[in-house]
Amino acid sequence: MFKEFKAFILRGNVLDLAVAVIIGGVFGAIVDSLVKDIIMPPIGLLLGNINFSDLFLSLNGQGYASLKAAKDAGAPTLNYGIFIQAVINFLIVAAAIFMLVRMANKLQHQPPAIPTTKDCPHCLSSIALKATRCAHCTAELKTT
């Protein structure tokens, strides 16, 4: 059982997946900081000095000055500003992954297709490579 587990762990796909998860976690932290610290402040400024992380709706009907004040009071809240930031986070990560996959697909070398047919030298019809006689004009073909 230990040998099977060792073979499973040392398989290339498992190691690739582990590296991808670690890099993905770090990338997620970078994107989170990008959204919170770089993208949302200018958007908030353009929309009238709105701090998206402080947008909430108190469900108990009382008004609070900030999300922190509502949480300190133990009020139930709908934190739609944080949700907006999470959606923007997702869109940036999805766009980055899309671009990465698109670039990887372009870089991946596609082997040339192996031909399965040839043209008859007499009637120029398409015939199988191994054919010794053309099915269209019945001419005998040289095998090469």
N, C-alpha and C positions, 0 to 999 in steps of 0.2 A: 504494500500500500504506500509506503514512503517513497519507493522508486517511482510509482505512478504520479504521486503528488509532485515530486521533484521534476519529473518530465513535463508535467503540466505547467508548473511555475516557470521553468526555463524555456518554454515555448516562446517563440518570438512575439506572438500576438498578445500574450499576457504582459510581457515586459513593455510592449508598445502601449498597451492600454494603461498601465501604471504610469508611464511617463506622461501620457496624454491627460490623465486625471490630475496629476500634479501641476502640469503647465496650465491646464484649464482653470484650476483653482487660483493660481497666481494671476492669470489673465483676467479672471473675474474680478479680483481685487483691484486691478489696474483700471478696468472699465468702470467699476463702481466709483472709484475716485475721480475718474474722468467726468462721469455724469454729475456727481455731487459737487465737485470742486471747480470744474472748468465749464461745463455746458449749462447747468441749471442756474448759476448766478447771473450770467448775462440774460438768459431768458426771463428770469424773475425781474431783473432790472427793466427790461423792455415792457414787461406787463405791469409795471407800477410798483416796483420794489417788493415783489412777492417772494417769500421764502417757501419753496414747495415742500420742504420737509416739515413745515409747521402748518400745513393745510390739513384741517380735520373737521369733523362734524361731531359734536357732542350728542350722544344718544339719550342722555338724561334730561335734556332740555335746558340745562344751565349753560351760561356763557363763560368761557375761560380765555384768558389772555394769550395762552400758548398751549401747545400740545403737552409740554412738560408740566405745566400747571394742572392740566386736566388729568394727566397720568398720576401726578402727586396726590390729587384729590380722589383718585380711584374711579374716575368717571369712565364709562364705556365710550369709546370713540371709533369713528370710521376715519382711518388715516389715508385719505385719498391722495394727498400730496406725496406720501411715500410710495403709494401704488404707481403714481405717474412716473416717479423716478425709476421704479423697478421696470416699468414698461419700456422706458427709454433705454435702460441698461440692456434689456433683452434685445431690443432692435439693433443696438450697436454690436452686441455679441453676435447676433444672427448675421448681420451684414459682414462682419469680419470673418466669420466662419465661411460664409458664402464665397467671399473673395478668395480665401485660402484654398477652398476646395476647387474653385474655378481655375486658379493658378496651377494647382497640382495636376488637375486634369489636362491642362495645356502642356505642362512639362513632361507628362507621362508619354513615353515613346510608344506609339501604336505600331506594331509590326505590319509590314505591307501584306495585303491580302494575297494568298497563294492562288494563282489562276487555276480554274478548273475546266476552262474551255479554250479553244483556239479557233481561228478562222480558217475555213476551207480555202485553199489557194485558187480554186477554180470558180466557185460561186460566192465566196466571201460570207457564207452562212456560218453561224456559230455552232461548233460541234465539240463533243467531249475530247479531252486531251488524249485519251487512250484509243480513240476511234481509229480504225484502219480503213474505213470507207465512209464517205460523206452521206448522211441520211437524206440530204436534199437533192444532190446531183449525182449520187452514186459513184463518184470518182474515187479511185483507190488513192490512199494517202500514204506517204512515206512515214514510217515510224522513226522518231528521233530519240 
